[in-house]
Amino acid sequence: MQRLLEYLAHHPWLSGAAVAIAIAVLVNELLERARGAAAISPAQAVALMNQGALVLDVRSREEFDSGHIGEARHVTSADLASSADSFKKWREKSIILYCQSGARSLAAVGTLTKQGFTKVFNLAGGIEAWRKNNLPVVKTAAKASGK
């Protein structure tokens, strides 16, 4: 301990720089954790789904019909705030949101969190990451035309 104090006394600039770098790394780590706290991988999403999580697809109807996660419900990101009351029984349960790449669903996570939902997760990478992991998607049958 005596040698550490001696070193600090002889090298104040170097010691100050080391402390500043340590603080910068700590702040960066905390910010990254705050941003990524709601992001989960496809494997983590499968685990939550196996525990009964609600899955919401916030893409457009055409994107949803072209392929979605099997148990997913469709709610556009624009309609999510107004339809949040229909999911009120899920306020304390896990909800997984996804879109094409994860950007729209990240905003949707914020929308639900502001409305009091506590366990809301964003599928990192969206349906693209889901497909890259060779996980199954379901296509909605095209509606029959009036023939």
LUMMARTI-166566 format. One record per atom (N, C-alpha, C, O, CB): residue number from 1; atom name; z, y, x. Coordinates in steps of 0.1 Angstrom, whole numbers, plus 2048, in hexadecimal, padded with zeros to 3 digits. Glycine has a CB too. Layout:
N
     n   atom    pz    py    px
   NUM     CA     Z     Y     X
...
//
This chain:
147
     n   atom    pz    py    px
     1      N   800   7F4   808
     1     CA   800   800   800
     1      C   800   80D   809
     1      O   7FA   817   806
     1     CB   80C   800   7F7
     2      N   807   80C   814
     2     CA   808   817   81D
     2      C   7FB   81A   823
     2      O   7F7   826   824
     2     CB   812   814   828
     3      N   7F3   810   826
     3     CA   7E5   812   82C
     3      C   7DC   818   822
     3      O   7D3   820   825
     3     CB   7E0   805   832
     4      N   7DD   814   815
     4     CA   7D5   819   80B
     4      C   7D7   828   809
     4      O   7CE   830   808
     4     CB   7D7   812   7FD
     5      N   7E4   82C   809
     5     CA   7E7   83A   807
     5      C   7E2   842   814
     5      O   7DD   84D   812
     5     CB   7F6   83C   806
     6      N   7E3   83C   81F
     6     CA   7DE   843   82B
     6      C   7CF   844   82B
     6      O   7C9   84F   82E
     6     CB   7E2   83A   838
     7      N   7C8   83A   826
     7     CA   7B9   83B   824
     7      C   7B5   846   81A
     7      O   7AC   84D   81D
     7     CB   7B4   82D   820
     8      N   7BC   846   80F
     8     CA   7B9   850   805
     8      C   7BC   85E   80A
     8      O   7B4   868   807
     8     CB   7C2   84E   7F9
     9      N   7C6   860   813
     9     CA   7C9   86D   818
     9      C   7BE   871   822
     9      O   7BB   87D   823
     9     CB   7D7   86D   81F
    10      N   7B9   868   82A
    10     CA   7AF   86B   834
    10      C   7A1   86C   82F
    10      O   798   872   835
    10     CB   7AF   861   83F
    11      N   79E   866   823
    11     CA   791   867   81D
    11      C   791   86B   80F
    11      O   78E   863   806
    11     CB   78A   858   81F
    12      N   794   877   80C
    12     CA   796   87C   7FE
    12      C   788   87C   7F6
    12      O   788   879   7EB
    12     CB   79C   88A   7FE
    13      N   77E   880   7FD
    13     CA   771   880   7F6
    13      C   76C   872   7F3
    13      O   767   870   7E8
    13     CB   766   887   7FF
    14      N   76D   869   7FC
    14     CA   769   85B   7F9
    14      C   772   855   7EE
    14      O   76D   84E   7E6
    14     CB   76A   853   806
    15      N   77F   858   7EF
    15     CA   788   852   7E5
    15      C   785   858   7D7
    15      O   785   851   7CD
    15     CB   796   855   7E9
    16      N   782   865   7D7
    16     CA   77F   86C   7CA
    16      C   772   867   7C4
    16      O   770   865   7B8
    16     CB   77D   87B   7CC
    17      N   768   864   7CD
    17     CA   75B   85F   7C8
    17      C   75D   851   7C2
    17      O   757   84D   7B8
    17     CB   751   85E   7D4
    18      N   766   849   7C9
    18     CA   768   83B   7C4
    18      C   76F   83B   7B6
    18      O   76C   833   7AD
    18     CB   771   833   7CE
    19      N   778   845   7B4
    19     CA   77F   846   7A7
    19      C   775   84B   79D
    19      O   775   846   791
    19     CB   78A   850   7A8
    20      N   76C   854   7A0
    20     CA   762   85A   797
    20      C   758   84F   793
    20      O   755   84E   787
    20     CB   75A   865   79D
    21      N   754   846   79C
    21     CA   74B   83B   799
    21      C   752   831   790
    21      O   74C   82C   787
    21     CB   746   835   7A6
    22      N   75E   82E   793
    22     CA   766   825   78A
    22      C   767   82A   77C
    22      O   766   822   773
    22     CB   774   822   790
    23      N   769   837   77B
    23     CA   76A   83D   76D
    23      C   75D   83C   766
    23      O   75C   839   75A
    23     CB   770   84B   76E
    24      N   752   83F   76D
    24     CA   745   83F   768
    24      C   741   831   763
    24      O   73B   82F   758
    24     CB   73A   844   772
    25      N   744   827   76B
    25     CA   741   819   767
    25      C   749   815   75B
    25      O   744   80F   752
    25     CB   745   810   773
    26      N   756   819   75A
    26     CA   75F   816   74F
    26      C   759   81D   742
    26      O   758   816   738
    26     CB   76D   81B   751
    27      N   756   829   743
    27     CA   750   830   737
    27      C   743   82A   733
    27      O   741   828   727
    27     CB   74E   83F   73A
    28      N   73A   826   73C
    28     CA   72E   820   739
    28      C   730   812   732
    28      O   72A   80F   728
    28     CB   725   81E   745
    29      N   739   80B   737
    29     CA   73C   7FE   730
    29      C   742   7FF   722
    29      O   73E   7F8   719
    29     CB   746   7F6   739
    30      N   74A   809   720
    30     CA   750   80B   713
    30      C   745   810   709
    30      O   745   80C   6FE
    30     CB   75B   816   713
    31      N   73C   819   70E
    31     CA   731   81D   705
    31      C   727   811   702
    31      O   723   810   6F6
    31     CB   729   828   70C
    32      N   724   809   70B
    32     CA   71C   7FE   709
    32      C   722   7F4   6FF
    32      O   71B   7EE   6F6
    32     CB   718   7F6   716
    33      N   72F   7F2   700
    33     CA   736   7E9   6F7
    33      C   736   7EF   6E9
    33      O   734   7E7   6DF
    33     CB   744   7E6   6FC
    34      N   737   7FC   6E8
    34     CA   737   802   6DB
    34      C   72A   801   6D4
    34      O   729   7FF   6C8
    34     CB   73C   811   6DC
    35      N   71F   803   6DC
    35     CA   711   802   6D7
    35      C   70E   7F4   6D3
    35      O   707   7F1   6C9
    35     CB   707   807   6E1
    36      N   712   7EA   6DB
    36     CA   70E   7DC   6D9
    36      C   718   7D4   6D1
    36      O   716   7C8   6D0
    36     CB   70C   7D6   6E6
    37      N   723   7DA   6CC
    37     CA   72D   7D3   6C6
    37      C   728   7CC   6B9
    37      O   72C   7C1   6B5
    37     CB   738   7DC   6C2
    38      N   71E   7D2   6B3
    38     CA   719   7CD   6A6
    38      C   70D   7C4   6A9
    38      O   707   7BE   69F
    38     CB   715   7D8   69D
    39      N   708   7C3   6B5
    39     CA   6FC   7BB   6B8
    39      C   6FF   7AD   6BB
    39      O   708   7AA   6C3
    39     CB   6F4   7C1   6C3
    40      N   6F8   7A3   6B5
    40     CA   6FA   795   6B7
    40      C   6ED   78F   6BA
    40      O   6E2   793   6B6
    40     CB   701   78E   6AB
    41      N   6ED   784   6C2
    41     CA   6E1   77C   6C5
    41      C   6DE   773   6BA
    41      O   6E6   771   6B1
    41     CB   6E4   774   6D2
    42      N   6D1   76D   6BA
    42     CA   6CE   764   6AF
    42      C   6D7   758   6AF
    42      O   6DA   753   6A4
    42     CB   6C0   75F   6B2
    43      N   6DC   753   6BA
    43     CA   6E5   748   6BA
    43      C   6F2   74B   6B4
    43      O   6F8   743   6AC
    43     CB   6E8   743   6C9
    44      N   6F7   757   6B6
    44     CA   704   75C   6B0
    44      C   701   75E   6A1
    44      O   70A   75B   699
    44     CB   709   769   6B6
    45      N   6F5   762   69D
    45     CA   6F2   764   68F
    45      C   6F3   756   688
    45      O   6F8   755   67D
    45     CB   6E5   76B   68D
    46      N   6ED   74C   68E
    46     CA   6ED   73F   688
    46      C   6FC   73A   686
    46      O   6FF   735   67C
    46     CB   6E5   735   691
    47      N   704   73D   690
    47     CA   712   739   68F
    47      C   719   740   683
    47      O   720   73A   67C
    47     CB   71A   73C   69C
    48      N   716   74D   682
    48     CA   71C   754   677
    48      C   716   750   669
    48      O   71E   74F   65F
    48     CB   71A   763   678
    49      N   709   74C   669
    49     CA   703   747   65D
    49      C   70A   73A   659
    49      O   70C   737   64D
    49     CB   6F4   746   65F
    50      N   70D   732   662
    50     CA   713   725   65F
    50      C   721   727   65A
    50      O   727   71E   653
    50     CB   714   71C   66C
    51      N   727   732   65D
    51     CA   734   736   657
    51      C   733   73D   64A
    51      O   73E   741   644
    51     CB   73C   73E   661
    52      N   727   73F   645
    52     CA   725   745   638
    52      C   722   754   638
    52      O   724   75B   62E
    52     CB   732   744   630
    53      N   71D   759   643
    53     CA   719   768   643
    53      C   70E   76B   63A
    53      O   705   763   638
    53     CB   716   76C   652
    54      N   70E   777   635
    54     CA   703   77C   62D
    54      C   6F8   781   636
    54      O   6FC   789   640
    54     CB   708   787   623
    55      N   6EC   77E   634
    55     CA   6E1   783   63C
    55      C   6D8   78C   634
    55      O   6D3   788   629
    55     CB   6D8   777   642
    56      N   6D6   798   639
    56     CA   6CE   7A2   632
    56      C   6C2   7A6   63B
    56      O   6C3   7AA   646
    56     CB   6D6   7AF   62E
    57      N   6B6   7A5   635
    57     CA   6A9   7AA   63B
    57      C   6A6   7B8   636
    57      O   6A4   7BA   62A
    57     CB   69E   7A0   638
    58      N   6A6   7C1   63F
    58     CA   6A4   7CF   63B
    58      C   695   7D4   63E
    58      O   693   7E0   63F
    58     CB   6AE   7D8   643
    59      N   68C   7CB   63F
    59     CA   67E   7CE   641
    59      C   677   7D1   634
    59      O   67E   7D0   629
    59     CB   677   7C3   649
    60      N   66B   7D4   634
    60     CA   663   7D6   628
    60      C   661   7C9   621
    60      O   662   7BE   627
    60     CB   655   7DE   62B
    61      N   65D   7C9   615
    61     CA   65A   7BD   60D
    61      C   64F   7B5   613
    61      O   650   7A9   614
    61     CB   656   7C1   5FE
    62      N   645   7BB   618
    62     CA   639   7B4   61F
    62      C   63E   7AD   62B
    62      O   63A   7A2   62E
    62     CB   62E   7BE   622
    63      N   647   7B4   633
    63     CA   64C   7AD   63F
    63      C   655   7A2   63C
    63      O   654   797   642
    63     CB   654   7B8   648
    64      N   65D   7A4   631
    64     CA   666   799   62D
    64      C   65E   78D   628
    64      O   661   781   62C
    64     CB   66F   79E   622
    65      N   653   78F   620
    65     CA   64B   784   61B
    65      C   644   77D   626
    65      O   641   771   625
    65     CB   641   789   611
    66      N   640   784   631
    66     CA   639   77E   63C
    66      C   642   774   644
    66      O   63C   76C   64C
    66     CB   633   788   645
    67      N   64F   774   643
    67     CA   657   76B   64A
    67      C   665   771   64B
    67      O   667   77C   651
    67     CB   652   768   657
    68      N   66F   76A   647
    68     CA   67D   76F   647
    68      C   687   763   64A
    68      O   683   757   649
    68     CB   681   776   63A
    69      N   693   766   64E
    69     CA   69D   75C   650
    69      C   6A0   756   642
    69      O   6A2   75D   638
    69     CB   6AA   762   656
    70      N   6A1   749   642
    70     CA   6A3   741   636
    70      C   6AC   747   62B
    70      O   6A8   748   620
    70     CB   6A7   734   639
    71      N   6B8   74A   62E
    71     CA   6C2   74E   624
    71      C   6C2   75D   622
    71      O   6CB   762   61B
    71     CB   6D0   749   628
    72      N   6B9   764   628
    72     CA   6BA   773   628
    72      C   6B7   778   61A
    72      O   6AE   773   613
    72     CB   6B0   779   632
    73      N   6BE   783   617
    73     CA   6BB   78B   60B
    73      C   6B3   797   610
    73      O   6B5   79D   61A
    73     CB   6C8   78F   603
    74      N   6A9   79C   607
    74     CA   6A1   7A7   60B
    74      C   6A7   7B4   605
    74      O   6A9   7B5   5F9
    74     CB   693   7A5   606
    75      N   6AA   7BE   60D
    75     CA   6AE   7CB   609
    75      C   6A8   7D5   613
    75      O   6AB   7D4   61F
    75     CB   6BE   7CC   608
    76      N   6A0   7DE   60F
    76     CA   69A   7E7   618
    76      C   6A5   7F0   61E
    76      O   6AF   7F3   617
    76     CB   68E   7EF   612
    77      N   6A3   7F5   62A
    77     CA   6AD   7FE   630
    77      C   6AF   80A   628
    77      O   6BA   810   628
    77     CB   6A9   801   63E
    78      N   6A4   80F   621
    78     CA   6A5   81B   619
    78      C   6AE   819   60C
    78      O   6B5   822   608
    78     CB   697   820   614
    79      N   6AE   80C   607
    79     CA   6B6   809   5FB
    79      C   6C4   804   5FE
    79      O   6CB   801   5F5
    79     CB   6AE   7FF   5F3
    80      N   6C7   802   60B
    80     CA   6D3   7FB   60E
    80      C   6E0   803   60A
    80      O   6E9   7FE   604
    80     CB   6D4   7F9   61D
    81      N   6DF   810   60C
    81     CA   6EB   819   608
    81      C   6EE   818   5F9
    81      O   6F9   817   5F5
    81     CB   6E9   827   60D
    82      N   6E3   819   5F1
    82     CA   6E5   819   5E3
    82      C   6E9   80B   5DD
    82      O   6EF   80A   5D3
    82     CB   6D8   81E   5DC
    83      N   6E5   800   5E4
    83     CA   6E8   7F3   5DF
    83      C   6F4   7ED   5E6
    83      O   6F7   7E1   5E4
    83     CB   6DC   7EA   5E1
    84      N   6FB   7F4   5EE
    84     CA   707   7EF   5F5
    84      C   711   7EA   5EC
    84      O   719   7E1   5EF
    84     CB   70C   7F9   5FF
    85      N   712   7F0   5E0
    85     CA   71C   7EB   5D6
    85      C   71A   7DD   5D2
    85      O   723   7D6   5CF
    85     CB   71C   7F4   5CA
    86      N   70D   7D8   5D2
    86     CA   70B   7CA   5CE
    86      C   710   7C1   5D9
    86      O   710   7B5   5D6
    86     CB   6FC   7C9   5CC
    87      N   713   7C5   5E5
    87     CA   718   7BD   5EF
    87      C   727   7BF   5F1
    87      O   72C   7BB   5FC
    87     CB   711   7BF   5FC
    88      N   72E   7C5   5E8
    88     CA   73C   7C9   5EA
    88      C   745   7BD   5ED
    88      O   74F   7BF   5F3
    88     CB   741   7D1   5DF
    89      N   742   7B2   5E8
    89     CA   74A   7A6   5EA
    89      C   749   7A2   5F9
    89      O   751   799   5FE
    89     CB   746   79A   5E1
    90      N   740   7A7   600
    90     CA   73E   7A4   60E
    90      C   744   7AE   618
    90      O   742   7AE   624
    90     CB   72F   7A3   612
    91      N   74C   7B7   612
    91     CA   752   7C2   61B
    91      C   75A   7BD   627
    91      O   75A   7C3   631
    91     CB   75B   7CB   612
    92      N   761   7B2   625
    92     CA   76A   7AC   62F
    92      C   763   79F   635
    92      O   76A   799   63D
    92     CB   777   7A8   62A
    93      N   757   79C   632
    93     CA   750   790   637
    93      C   745   794   640
    93      O   741   7A0   640
    93     CB   74B   787   62B
    94      N   73F   78A   647
    94     CA   735   78D   651
    94      C   727   790   64A
    94      O   723   788   641
    94     CB   734   782   65A
    95      N   721   79A   64E
    95     CA   713   79E   649
    95      C   70A   79F   656
    95      O   70E   7A7   65F
    95     CB   713   7AB   640
    96      N   6FF   799   655
    96     CA   6F5   79A   660
    96      C   6E9   7A1   65B
    96      O   6E3   79D   651
    96     CB   6F1   78C   666
    97      N   6E5   7AC   662
    97     CA   6D9   7B4   65E
    97      C   6CF   7B2   668
    97      O   6D2   7B1   674
    97     CB   6DD   7C3   65C
    98      N   6C2   7B1   664
    98     CA   6B7   7B1   66E
    98      C   6AB   7B7   668
    98      O   6A9   7B9   65C
    98     CB   6B4   7A2   671
    99      N   6A2   7BB   671
    99     CA   695   7C1   66E
    99      C   68B   7BB   677
    99      O   68D   7B0   67C
    99     CB   695   7D1   66F
   100      N   680   7C2   67A
   100     CA   676   7BC   683
   100      C   67B   7BB   692
   100      O   67A   7B1   698
   100     CB   66A   7C4   683
   101      N   681   7C6   697
   101     CA   685   7C6   6A5
   101      C   694   7CA   6A7
   101      O   698   7C9   6B2
   101     CB   67D   7D0   6AC
   102      N   69B   7CE   69D
   102     CA   6A9   7D1   69E
   102      C   6AC   7E0   69C
   102      O   6B8   7E3   69C
   102     CB   6AE   7CC   6AB
   103      N   6A2   7E8   69C
   103     CA   6A5   7F7   69B
   103      C   6A9   7FB   68D
   103      O   6B3   802   68C
   103     CB   699   7FF   69F
   104      N   6A1   7F7   683
   104     CA   6A5   7FB   675
   104      C   6B2   7F5   671
   104      O   6BA   7FB   66A
   104     CB   69A   7F7   66B
   105      N   6B4   7E8   675
   105     CA   6C1   7E2   671
   105      C   6CD   7E8   678
   105      O   6D8   7E7   672
   105     CB   6C0   7D3   674
   106      N   6CB   7ED   684
   106     CA   6D6   7F4   68A
   106      C   6DB   800   682
   106      O   6E7   803   681
   106     CB   6D2   7F8   699
   107      N   6D1   808   67D
   107     CA   6D4   813   674
   107      C   6DB   80E   668
   107      O   6E4   814   663
   107     CB   6C8   81B   671
   108      N   6D7   803   662
   108     CA   6DC   7FD   656
   108      C   6EB   7F8   659
   108      O   6F3   7F9   650
   108     CB   6D4   7F1   651
   109      N   6EE   7F4   665
   109     CA   6FB   7F0   668
   109      C   704   7FC   667
   109      O   70F   7FB   661
   109     CB   6FC   7EA   677
   110      N   700   808   66C
   110     CA   707   814   66A
   110      C   70A   818   65C
   110      O   714   81D   658
   110     CB   700   81F   672
   111      N   6FF   816   654
   111     CA   701   819   645
   111      C   70C   811   63F
   111      O   714   816   638
   111     CB   6F3   817   63E
   112      N   70B   804   641
   112     CA   716   7FB   63B
   112      C   724   7FE   641
   112      O   72D   7FD   639
   112     CB   712   7EC   63D
   113      N   724   800   64E
   113     CA   731   803   654
   113      C   737   80F   64E
   113      O   744   810   64C
   113     CB   730   804   663
   114      N   72F   81A   64C
   114     CA   735   826   646
   114      C   739   824   637
   114      O   742   82B   633
   114     CB   72A   831   646
   115      N   734   81A   631
   115     CA   738   817   623
   115      C   744   80D   622
   115      O   748   808   618
   115     CB   72D   811   61B
   116      N   74A   80A   62E
   116     CA   756   802   62E
   116      C   754   7F3   631
   116      O   75E   7EB   630
   116     CB   75D   803   621
   117      N   748   7EF   634
   117     CA   746   7E1   638
   117      C   74C   7DF   646
   117      O   749   7E7   64F
   117     CB   737   7DC   637
   118      N   753   7D4   649
   118     CA   75A   7D3   655
   118      C   753   7C9   65F
   118      O   755   7CB   66B
   118     CB   768   7CE   653
   119      N   74C   7BF   65B
   119     CA   746   7B5   664
   119      C   737   7B5   662
   119      O   731   7AC   65D
   119     CB   74C   7A7   661
   120      N   731   7C0   667
   120     CA   723   7C2   666
   120      C   71C   7C0   673
   120      O   721   7C6   67D
   120     CB   71F   7D0   65F
   121      N   712   7B8   674
   121     CA   70C   7B5   681
   121      C   6FD   7B7   680
   121      O   6F7   7B5   676
   121     CB   70F   7A6   685
   122      N   6F7   7BB   68C
   122     CA   6E9   7BD   68D
   122      C   6E3   7B2   695
   122      O   6E8   7AF   6A0
   122     CB   6E5   7CB   694
   123      N   6D9   7AB   690
   123     CA   6D2   7A1   698
   123      C   6CA   7A8   6A3
   123      O   6C0   7AE   6A0
   123     CB   6C9   798   68F
   124      N   6CF   7A7   6AF
   124     CA   6C8   7AD   6BB
   124      C   6BA   7A8   6BC
   124      O   6B8   79C   6BD
   124     CB   6D0   7AB   6C8
   125      N   6B0   7B1   6BD
   125     CA   6A2   7AD   6BE
   125      C   69C   7A9   6B1
   125      O   690   7A7   6B0
   125     CB   6A1   7A1   6C7
   126      N   6A3   7A9   6A6
   126     CA   69E   7A7   698
   126      C   697   799   697
   126      O   69B   790   69E
   126     CB   694   7B1   695
   127      N   68E   799   68D
   127     CA   687   78C   68A
   127      C   67F   788   696
   127      O   67C   77C   698
   127     CB   67E   78E   67E
   128      N   67A   791   69F
   128     CA   673   78E   6AB
   128      C   67B   785   6B4
   128      O   676   77B   6B9
   128     CB   66E   79A   6B2
   129      N   688   788   6B6
   129     CA   691   780   6BE
   129      C   693   773   6B8
   129      O   694   769   6BF
   129     CB   69E   788   6C1
   130      N   695   773   6AB
   130     CA   697   766   6A3
   130      C   68B   75D   6A6
   130      O   68D   751   6A8
   130     CB   698   769   694
   131      N   67F   762   6A5
   131     CA   673   75A   6A7
   131      C   672   755   6B5
   131      O   66E   74A   6B8
   131     CB   666   761   6A2
   132      N   675   75E   6BF
   132     CA   674   75A   6CD
   132      C   67E   74F   6D0
   132      O   67B   747   6DA
   132     CB   678   767   6D6
   133      N   689   74E   6C8
   133     CA   692   743   6CA
   133      C   68E   736   6C3
   133      O   696   72D   6C1
   133     CB   6A0   747   6C6
   134      N   682   737   6BD
   134     CA   67C   72B   6B5
   134      C   685   727   6AA
   134      O   686   71B   6A7
   134     CB   67A   71F   6BF
   135      N   68B   731   6A3
   135     CA   693   72F   697
   135      C   68A   730   68B
   135      O   680   737   68B
   135     CB   69F   738   697
   136      N   68D   729   681
   136     CA   684   728   675
   136      C   683   735   66D
   136      O   68D   73C   66B
   136     CB   688   71D   66C
   137      N   678   738   668
   137     CA   676   742   65E
   137      C   66F   73D   652
   137      O   668   732   652
   137     CB   66D   74E   664
   138      N   672   743   647
   138     CA   66C   73F   63A
   138      C   663   74A   635
   138      O   666   756   636
   138     CB   678   73D   62F
   139      N   657   745   630
   139     CA   64D   74F   62A
   139      C   64E   74E   61B
   139      O   64F   743   615
   139     CB   63F   74C   62F
   140      N   64E   75A   615
   140     CA   64E   75B   607
   140      C   640   758   602
   140      O   636   75E   606
   140     CB   654   768   602
   141      N   63F   74F   5F8
   141     CA   632   74C   5F2
   141      C   62C   758   5EC
   141      O   632   760   5E5
   141     CB   633   740   5E8
   142      N   61F   759   5EE
   142     CA   618   765   5E8
   142      C   618   763   5D9
   142      O   616   758   5D4
   142     CB   609   765   5ED
   143      N   61A   76E   5D2
   143     CA   61A   76D   5C3
   143      C   60C   76B   5BE
   143      O   602   771   5C3
   143     CB   620   77A   5BD
   144      N   60B   762   5B4
   144     CA   5FE   75F   5AF
   144      C   5F8   76B   5A8
   144      O   5FF   772   5A1
   144     CB   5FF   753   5A5
   145      N   5EB   76C   5AB
   145     CA   5E4   778   5A4
   145      C   5E2   773   595
   145      O   5E3   767   592
   145     CB   5D7   77B   5AB
   146      N   5DE   77D   58D
   146     CA   5DD   77A   57F
   146      C   5D1   772   57B
   146      O   5C8   777   573
   146     CB   5DD   787   577
   147      N   5CF   766   580
   147     CA   5C4   75D   57D
   147      C   5C7   754   572
   147      O   5BF   74C   56E
   147     CB   5BF   755   589
//
